[in-house]
């Protein structure tokens, strides 16, 4: 898939203020400081599409971006961010949970996992909740450029913990915003997943009309978390 356009559409604080479910959507979420905004910008090849901040938990709203005019990339607030009033933190969790549970056009939620760390309880709990709600998801293991020799072992440890929790193994993609590893594979997965939900672009054949009495046939007959 080639990204030809990536346009910010709207920010929403609750499910009711999300745009109409007219386009298929792919959501991105992860623990604070996992590199979500940087990865989104890499996928879209837009340096400032999603705002990158040194302060964890900067994304507080559900942000929608229209990609190629055909589907939406949805940037969700990270779970476990440290700052903000308790009531505010709870409000965002409700908004994200409502979106993930009830958004009918959500095709897949990409959960970002820091490949440098052993399996984290907060990630496992969130994935367990997704699986329990039957929300389709895939895992993106980020920052693979930091410890390239340990990535596969890290992914294997995480898969083992999922198996111990009786969570079916999802699609997994190692990726890096520095080396661009995983970008093509993630976009290929999106392309395959969204294809059945795109309208056909094939031109409609012209309607046949009855020939005139004096015409002759020339034989050229004319698709929360």
C-alpha positions in Angstrom: 0.0 0.0 0.0 1.2 3.5 -0.9 0.1 6.3 1.4 -0.9 9.1 -1.0 -2.7 11.3 1.5 -3.1 11.5 5.3 -5.4 14.2 6.6 -6.5 15.0 10.1 -10.2 14.8 10.4 -11.4 15.4 14.0 -10.6 14.9 17.7 -13.3 13.3 19.8 -13.7 13.1 23.6 -16.4 10.4 23.6 -18.0 7.9 21.2 -20.9 10.2 20.5 -18.5 12.9 19.1 -16.7 10.4 16.8 -17.2 10.9 13.0 -19.9 8.8 11.3 -18.7 5.2 10.8 -18.6 5.5 7.1 -15.0 4.4 6.6 -13.1 1.3 7.9 -10.9 2.2 10.9 -7.6 0.9 12.3 -6.8 2.0 15.8 -3.4 2.4 17.5 -2.9 2.2 21.3 -0.2 1.4 23.8 1.3 2.1 27.1 2.8 5.6 27.7 6.1 6.3 26.0 5.9 3.2 23.7 6.5 5.3 20.6 3.0 5.4 19.2 3.0 8.9 17.7 6.4 8.3 16.1 5.2 5.0 14.5 2.0 6.6 13.2 4.0 9.3 11.5 6.3 6.6 10.0 3.4 4.7 8.6 1.9 7.8 7.0 5.2 9.3 6.1 4.2 12.6 7.7 6.6 14.0 10.3 3.9 15.8 12.3 0.7 14.0 11.6 0.5 12.7 15.2 2.1 15.0 17.7 5.2 13.6 19.4 5.9 14.8 22.9 8.6 14.1 25.5 5.7 14.1 28.1 4.1 10.6 28.3 0.3 10.6 27.9 0.2 13.7 25.7 -2.6 12.2 23.5 -5.8 12.8 25.5 -8.4 12.7 22.8 -9.4 10.1 20.1 -7.8 11.5 16.9 -9.0 10.5 13.5 -7.0 10.7 10.3 -8.3 9.9 6.8 -5.8 7.9 4.8 -6.0 7.9 1.0 -9.6 9.1 1.3 -10.5 5.4 1.9 -9.9 4.4 5.5 -9.2 6.0 8.9 -6.2 5.7 11.2 -7.3 6.3 14.8 -4.8 7.5 17.4 -6.1 6.4 20.9 -5.0 7.8 24.2 -2.3 5.6 25.8 -3.2 3.5 28.8 -1.3 4.1 32.0 -0.2 7.7 31.5 1.0 9.2 34.8 -0.3 12.7 34.8 -3.8 14.3 34.9 -6.5 14.4 37.5 -8.1 11.0 38.5 -11.5 12.0 37.1 -9.9 13.1 33.8 -8.0 9.8 33.5 -11.2 7.8 34.2 -13.1 9.8 31.6 -10.6 9.0 28.9 -10.6 5.3 29.8 -14.4 5.2 29.4 -14.1 7.0 26.0 -11.6 4.5 24.8 -13.5 1.5 26.1 -16.7 2.7 24.5 -14.9 3.2 21.2 -13.2 -0.2 21.2 -16.4 -2.1 22.3 -19.0 -0.3 20.2 -17.3 1.1 17.0 -18.9 -1.1 14.3 -16.4 -0.1 11.6 -13.2 -0.8 13.6 -11.4 -3.6 11.7 -8.3 -4.0 13.9 -6.7 -2.4 17.0 -2.9 -2.3 16.9 -1.4 -2.7 20.4 2.1 -1.3 20.7 4.5 -3.3 22.9 8.0 -2.1 23.9 10.3 -4.9 22.6 13.0 -3.9 25.1 11.0 -4.9 28.1 9.9 -8.2 29.6 6.1 -8.7 29.3 4.4 -6.0 31.3 1.3 -6.7 33.4 -0.5 -3.6 32.1 -0.1 -4.7 28.5 -1.2 -8.3 29.3 -4.2 -7.1 31.2 -5.3 -4.7 28.4 -4.8 -7.5 25.7 -6.8 -9.8 27.9 -9.6 -7.3 28.0 -9.6 -6.9 24.2 -9.7 -10.6 23.7 -12.6 -10.9 26.2 -14.5 -8.2 24.3 -13.7 -10.0 21.0 -12.1 -6.9 19.6 -9.8 -7.9 16.7 -6.2 -6.9 17.4 -2.6 -7.3 16.4 0.7 -6.6 18.2 3.4 -4.1 17.1 6.7 -4.6 18.9 8.4 -1.2 18.8 12.0 0.1 19.2 13.5 -3.0 17.7 16.6 -1.0 16.7 17.6 -0.6 20.3 18.4 -4.3 21.0 18.2 -6.0 17.6 19.7 -9.3 18.8 17.1 -9.8 21.4 13.9 -8.9 19.5 12.8 -12.4 18.6 13.5 -13.7 22.1 11.4 -10.8 23.5 8.5 -11.6 21.1 8.7 -15.3 22.0 8.5 -14.5 25.8 5.4 -12.3 25.2 3.7 -15.0 23.1 4.4 -17.5 25.8 2.7 -15.3 28.4 -0.3 -15.0 26.1 -0.5 -18.7 25.7 -0.3 -19.1 29.5 -3.3 -16.7 29.8 -5.1 -18.7 27.1 -5.2 -15.8 24.7 -5.0 -16.8 21.0 -1.8 -15.6 19.4 -2.5 -12.6 17.2 -0.5 -11.2 14.2 2.8 -9.8 15.4 5.0 -7.2 13.7 8.5 -6.1 14.9 9.0 -2.5 13.9 11.2 0.5 14.3 10.6 4.2 13.5 14.4 4.6 13.1 15.1 1.8 10.6 11.5 1.7 9.2 11.4 -2.0 9.9 7.9 -3.4 9.8 6.3 -0.5 7.9 5.7 -2.4 4.6 4.4 -5.4 6.5 1.9 -3.4 8.6 0.6 -1.6 5.6 0.3 -4.8 3.6 -1.8 -6.2 6.5 -4.0 -3.1 6.5 -4.4 -3.4 2.8 -5.5 -7.0 2.9 -7.8 -6.4 5.8 -9.5 -3.3 4.4 -9.9 -4.5 0.8 -13.2 -6.3 1.3 -14.6 -3.1 2.9 -13.7 -0.7 0.1 -16.3 0.2 -2.6 -15.7 -1.1 -6.0 -13.9 1.3 -8.3 -14.6 -0.6 -11.5 -16.6 1.5 -14.0 -20.1 0.3 -14.6 -20.8 -1.0 -18.0 -23.1 1.1 -20.2 -26.7 0.2 -20.2 -27.8 -1.7 -23.3 -30.4 0.0 -25.5 -32.5 -1.5 -28.2 -31.0 -1.1 -31.7 -32.7 1.0 -34.4 -34.5 -0.9 -37.0 -32.0 0.0 -39.7 -28.9 -0.6 -37.5 -26.4 -3.4 -38.0 -24.5 -5.4 -35.4 -20.7 -4.9 -35.8 -20.0 -7.8 -33.3 -18.2 -5.6 -30.7 -20.5 -6.1 -27.7 -19.9 -3.6 -25.3 -16.5 -4.0 -9.3 -10.7 0.5 29.3 -10.0 0.6 28.9 
